Each structure stands twice: as structure tokens, then as C-alpha cells.
Amino acid sequence: MTDSLLILIASLATGIKLRVPPRALLVAAVIASAGSAAARAVLDSGGSQPEALFVAAMVVALAAELLARQMKLPALVLSVPGIIPLVPGSLAYSAMAAMVEGDNGLAAERAVLTALSAGGVSSGLLLATALCRQLPRYGPRRALLEDLSPEAQELVEHQG
């Protein structure tokens, strides 16, 4: 609970710094908090950090994509403040610190864990975004296109 609250505050601050529109700021922070809660649930059930970050990134990206459609905003506006707290920066720092101290085994272990964690975040984002792009978009333009003949639809699609 405390972690999710801290993530909420951190993502609010990140959103302010990134100039997220005020109407989307709280939504982005709640999305970040949900991602953090998902990561905590995976870790508590025995999952590894890369797995937890993969699930968290999926939650953040799915929520951002779906809510961005409702709010008529780019999905990045909602997802970036939620992804920033997932970046495994402390792991990278500890890998570099171990390397400086001469503990090459620990440095290699932490560097690999950092790479896997970063891969989990990027894979979760990629998969969720790809899934959401496959969902149909319904709106005034889509409804108009469906009423046209196939030849007219193709012409409209090619013109933009």
C-alpha cells in the first residue's frame, strides 16, 4: 500500500515535470500506481523482478491505451509517467557500484538482472500496445467509412 502511494506521488511529480495536461495528471498517476500494485502482486506470489516489471508494464500500457482513447489523448501522455518508476535504475547503479568495488561476479549478476528487467518493461509495453492497436476504433469517422462502398473506403483510407 505504501509503495503504491509513493509511486502515485512520484508519477504525479513526473507528470508535472513532463507537462502532462491537468485533466490527465491524476489518471496517469493512478495508472502508475496500478502498475506498481501489479508488480508487487507478482513479486509476492514468487515471481522474479523481470516478470513483475513485464506485468506492470503491460498493466500501465493497457490502461494508458484504453483510457487515452476515452480521453482523446495520445497514449504516451498517460503511459510515460507510469513507466518511469518501473525503470530499473537502482539495479544499474548497484551493478556499477559492484564493478567499481571490484566484485565482478556481483556486478555481472546485477547487470544481467538489469538488462532482463529493462527487457521486461520494454516487452510489456510493446505487447500491450500491439494488442491495443488491434482493437477496433469506433467513432464518427469509422461509422462513416463503414457506410461507404469498399472502393470508396479504400480511396478514403489512402487519402488520410
N, C-alpha and C positions, 0 to 999 in steps of 0.2 A: 504494500500500500504506500509506504513512504517512497519507495523507488519511483512508483508511477506519479506521485505528486511532484517529486523533484524533476522528473522528465517533463511533466506538464509545464513547470516553471521554466525549465531550460529551453523548451521548444517555444514557449511564449517569447522569451528573450531573443531567441534565434529568429523567430518570425518578425519581431520588431526590427531587429538589425537588418534583415533581408527585405524590409518594407512590404511585408505581406499586407494586403488590404485589411482594414479593421474588421470588416464583416467576416473574414475568413480566418482571423487570427486564433480565436478560441477553437474553431473546428480543427485547425491544423494541430493545435496543442492537444486536443482530445485524441486525435488520430495517433499522435506520437505516444501518448500515454497508453493507448490500447496496444500499440506495438510493443511497448515495454512490458506490459502485463502478459502478452503472449510469449515473449521471450522468457520471462520469469516462470511461466507455467511449464514451458519445455524444459528449462533447467531443473525445476523442482521435480519433474517426472523422470529425471535421469538422462536427459538429452545433453549433447555436447554444446559448447558455445557456438560453433559454426551452424549447427542445426537450429539453435534458438534464434540466431540472427537471421537465418533464412526465413523462418516462420514469421518473425517480427517484421521483416522487410515485406513479406507477402501481405501481412495484415495492413501495414501502412500503405502500400501501393494500391491494394484493392479498395480500401476505404477512400483513399485520395481520388482514385479514378472514378469511382461511383459517385462520390459526393461532389466532385468537380463538375460532373455533368449536371447535377441538380442545381448547383450554384452558378453555373455558366462561367466557370473559371478554368484556366489551364491546370491540369493535374499537378504540375510541378509546384504550384503555389501552395498546395496542401501537403505534398509529399516531402519536399526538401526539409522543412522544419522537423519532420518526423524521422527522417533518415539520418540527419546529422548526429543525434545522440547514439545511433547504432554503430557509428564508425569506431573500429577497434583501436583507437589512438593510444590508450594506456598499455595495450599489449605490445604495440610497436615500440613505445617508449621503453618498456621493460626489456624487450629484446635488444634494443640498442644499449641500454644500461648494462645488461649482462655481457654484451660484447666488449664494452669499454673496460669492464672489470676482469675480462679475460676468461670468463666462463662460457666457452664456445658451445658446449653441449646445450646449456640452458638457453643461450642466445638462439641457436638453431631451432630448438623446440618452440620457443616463443615466436620466432619469425615465421615458422610454418603455420602455427596456430593463427597468427595474424593474417597470413595470406588466405588460409581457409575461411576465416571469419569474414574477411573482405569479399571473398568469393561467394559466401553465403548471402551477404547483403545484396551484392550485385545480381546474383541469380534469382533471389526472391523478387527484386524489383523488375527484372526482365520478364520473368514468368508471369507475374501478376499483370503487368502492363500488356503483355501479349494476349493474355486471356481476356482482358477487358476490351481490347481493340476488336476482338471477335464478336462482342455483343452487339446486337443491332442498335442503331441510333434512331430514335423516333422523334420527330419534330415536324414543324411546318414544311420544311424543305423536303424531308423524306416522304411525307404524306403526298406532296405534290408530285414527286418523282414516281411514286407507285401508281398514280393515275395515268401516267403517260404510256405511250406505246414503247416497246423495247428499243426501237430505233431512236426515238426521241430521248429516252433515258440515257442511251449511250452518248448521244450528242451533248446533252447537258453535262454529263459526267466528265467528258473531255474538255469542256469549256471552263470547268472550275466549279 
